[in-house]
Amino acid sequence: MNALNCNGSAYSGVKVEVSDGWITLRGAVEWQCQKREVERAVRNIRGVSGITDEITLKPTAFATDIEAKIKEALKRNAEVHARRIEVVAHEGLVTLRGTVHTLAERMAAERAAWAAPGVSHVEDLITVA
């Protein structure tokens, strides 16, 4: 499928099946943003009536690496007071806990978590106080 060819090897693990205008995406990618990008790439192709997304996230990073990368990203982000957020990662699942002052801080923390390599799910338990 040409829509994915321009993105190179990042999507080489994705297989595309087309039947009567319906696209089924199967395979594995490392990042949530890659999963979204694949679906975006095929969504607006003329003749597509629907998409079944069966792409899985296959984390390649260790939990300690994921936690460290998220904490680094939080420290770099001026919107987030990183010391008030606890990050726990296990097998691609990241749990965020703590208290922030604004919804923008909470959303920035979640974005930082999703941006880390190997993250397949984010559980955002941060409260805004």
N, C-alpha and C positions, 0 to 999 in steps of 0.2 A: 504494500500500500504506500503510494508516494507521499502521503501526508506525514508518514513517520520516517521516511528515508532521509529527510534533511536533518533529522536530529541525531544521526550517527549511532554509535554503539551504545549510547545510554539506554536505548530501547530495544536492543537486540534480543532481550529475553521476552519480548512481547509478541505473541502470535495473534493475528487478526483473521477472523472468519467472517464472511459476508454471506447472508442468505436472505433473499427477497427484501433487500434494503435494511436488514437488521444486522448490526455489527456486534460480534462477540469478541471481547479482548481477554486474552489469557496469558499468563506468564507471571514473572516476578521482576520487580525493580527495587532499588535500595531506598529511594526517597519518596515521601508522600507527594512532593511537588512533581516528580516524574510521572507518577500515577495520574495526577490531575492533568498534566501536559499531554499525555497520550490521549486521554478522553477528549480534551479540547481540540486536539489536532484532527480528530475524525468527526466530531460533532456536527460541523457545518458543511460537510461534503454533500454535494447535491445528490439526492436520492436516498439519503440515510433517513430511515423512519424511526430508528431507536438504537440504543446501545445497551449491551449487557457487559458490565465491567467486572471481570473475575480476576483482575490483576491483584496479586498479593505483594505485600512488602516483605522483602527478605533482608533483614538487618545483617550487616557484616561487622558492625562495631560491638565492642564489649560494653557492658553497662557502665563501668567506671569511666570509659572514654566518653560515652554519651553524656553522663552527668557532668563531667568536666567541661565539655564543649558547651553545654547549655549554661552552666554557671559563668563561663567566660563571656558568652553572648549577653547574658543578663547584666554583667558588670559593665560591658561596653555600651549598653543601651541607657541613655540618659533618662528615659521615662521610668525605668524600673529600679526600685531599691532592692538589689539582689540579696542583701543579707536577711531580708524578711521572707525569702522564699526557699523552701526546702525542695530539692530535686531528688527523686529516687527513680532509678531506671532498672528494669529487669526484663530481659528477653524482648526488647523493642517497645515495651510499655513504659511510658514516663508518667510519673505521678507528681504533680505540682501541689504543694501545700503552703499555706502562709496567709499573710494579710497584706494588702496593698491599699493605697489611698484612693485610687481611681480605677475606673473600668479600663481606661487606656493602658494603665500599668498591667492589669490582668491580661489584656489582649496581647500586649507586647511580650509578656512572659510565655504565653501559649505559642505565639509565633516563633519565639526563640527555641522552644522545645521541638516544634515541628521541623525547624531548620537543621537540627542536628542529624548527623548520619546514623542510620540504623533505627530510627524511630518509626514504629508502625502504628502506635496509638498513644494519644495524650489524654490523661485523666486530669482535668483542671479542677482542683479542689480549693483554689485560692478564693478568699473572701475579700470583698471590698468594704472597708470600714472608714 
